[in-house]
């Protein structure tokens, strides 16, 4: 029997919890000095390699503070 294709309508990856902004509408709370590692991103993508993902959202904190990701 063929494996059924898994479909995700969206995947959010929080690149960092650091933030240099002060947005009134922010629901994240206080910034933290934490970043995701490339190893975690690679492992996640490997585990989802057979999954169709409609949208990927890169979030944070302020994602632009983690340009290496």
C-alpha positions in Angstrom: 0.0 0.0 0.0 1.3 3.5 -0.9 2.0 5.9 1.9 -0.6 8.7 2.1 0.8 12.2 1.4 0.7 14.4 4.5 -0.3 18.0 3.8 0.5 20.9 6.2 -1.3 24.2 5.4 1.3 26.1 7.3 4.6 25.6 9.2 5.9 28.3 11.6 9.6 28.3 12.6 10.6 30.7 15.4 14.1 31.7 14.4 14.8 33.8 17.5 13.2 35.1 20.6 15.5 38.2 20.5 13.8 41.5 19.6 15.0 45.1 19.3 11.5 46.4 18.7 8.8 47.5 21.1 5.5 46.8 19.3 2.3 47.6 21.2 0.5 44.6 19.5 3.2 42.0 20.3 1.9 38.8 22.0 5.3 37.2 22.5 6.1 38.8 25.8 9.5 39.9 26.9 12.4 39.1 24.5 14.8 36.3 25.4 18.4 35.7 24.2 17.5 32.5 22.4 17.9 31.4 18.8 17.0 28.2 17.0 20.0 26.1 15.8 20.7 25.1 12.2 20.7 21.5 13.4 17.1 21.8 14.7 16.0 23.3 11.4 17.8 20.6 9.4 16.3 17.8 11.5 12.8 19.3 11.2 13.1 19.6 7.4 14.5 16.0 7.2 11.5 14.7 9.1 9.1 16.6 6.9 10.8 15.7 3.6 7.8 13.7 2.4 5.3 16.3 3.5 3.7 19.0 1.3 3.9 22.3 3.1 1.8 25.1 1.6 3.3 28.0 3.6 6.4 28.4 5.8 6.4 31.4 8.2 9.7 32.5 9.7 8.8 34.2 13.0 10.4 35.5 16.1 11.1 37.8 18.1 12.6 39.8 15.3 13.6 37.2 12.6 15.9 39.6 10.9 18.2 39.5 14.0 19.0 35.9 12.9 20.2 36.4 9.3 22.4 33.3 9.4 19.2 31.1 9.7 
